Amino acid sequence: MLPTFSLQNHTILLTGAAGLFGRGLAASLAEAGATLIIASRNADKLQAVADEETARRHKVFAEGFDQGDEASIIALKARLEERFGPLHGLVNNSVLRPMKGAQGTVEQWEDSMRVNATGLMLMHRHFGSSMAEAGRGSIVNIGSIQGMIGPSYELYAGTTMGDMPPDYFFHKGGMLNLTRFYAALYGPKSVRVNCLSPGGFFNNQPELFVQRFSEHTMLGRMADENDLGGALIFLLSNASVYITGVNLPVDGGYTAK
């Protein structure tokens, strides 16, 4: 059974691999044996990640692309398929966060939707169709518990935090049903589509916020860079061949309390 969790001989694209979750996910996928392509708009940061993982004898390659531009998505797909053939896995982790609070501008909202809604759909359309033609593959969307619940303003009281943006809640909520849509569309071709919804990630937030958030989770702490990798490897690997259309919270029990 254990070999089914391996990502050896799996070519996987991970978008947004240099940020909070992305860097840990890149390390986990590379260690699991994947031939890993990491892609985002910031090619210099990604190349540094690829160099670090290559130094550990992992197979990691950096590519630049803009998820808000369909031509850029199509060009990335063409480059990767010419080099590697159809992907075995796609992890949609890229996110643009132009809105900084409830009073963000309409222009910021529209920029967010261009990448986080339209761009996400296009990633499923273009890469998912190739997987369907190949008759296999796994797509995993990195969501958030903020796509499952409303904002908890009480956690932020008395801190410098607290003005949360509506676009993030909107597109992470929409991601859940987009996951189900493409799971139904691609399922007959043996392509699985699932979502992971992480909880709060520790990033040196104010001590009062960390204490309140930790008290609200069953496991009593915020997430770190190692907490999401195991669930992601499971959903990309052959160990989960009969799982699709699922949203898996990885949140320490936050949404169950």
Number of C-alpha atoms within 10 A of each C-alpha: 7 6 10 13 17 20 24 16 10 19 21 26 29 22 25 25 28 24 14 14 21 22 17 18 26 26 22 20 26 23 18 19 16 25 22 25 23 25 25 22 16 16 16 14 14 26 19 13 21 26 16 14 19 14 11 12 11 20 19 25 18 23 20 18 19 17 29 21 14 17 12 14 19 16 11 19 20 15 12 16 13 10 9 13 15 24 24 27 28 25 25 21 22 23 23 17 15 17 21 15 13 12 11 15 13 10 11 16 17 15 18 22 21 17 22 26 21 16 21 22 18 18 20 21 12 14 24 28 17 20 25 19 14 16 16 21 30 27 29 25 24 24 28 26 22 20 18 18 11 10 16 12 11 11 17 18 12 11 12 10 13 17 13 18 18 17 24 24 20 16 23 23 18 16 24 23 15 22 24 18 14 21 22 16 16 23 18 12 16 19 27 32 32 27 27 22 21 21 24 21 17 15 11 8 13 13 10 14 20 20 15 15 21 19 14 19 19 14 13 15 20 21 20 15 16 13 20 23 18 14 13 21 21 16 26 27 22 17 16 15 17 9 13 24 20 18 22 18 21 19 24 21 14 22 16 10 8
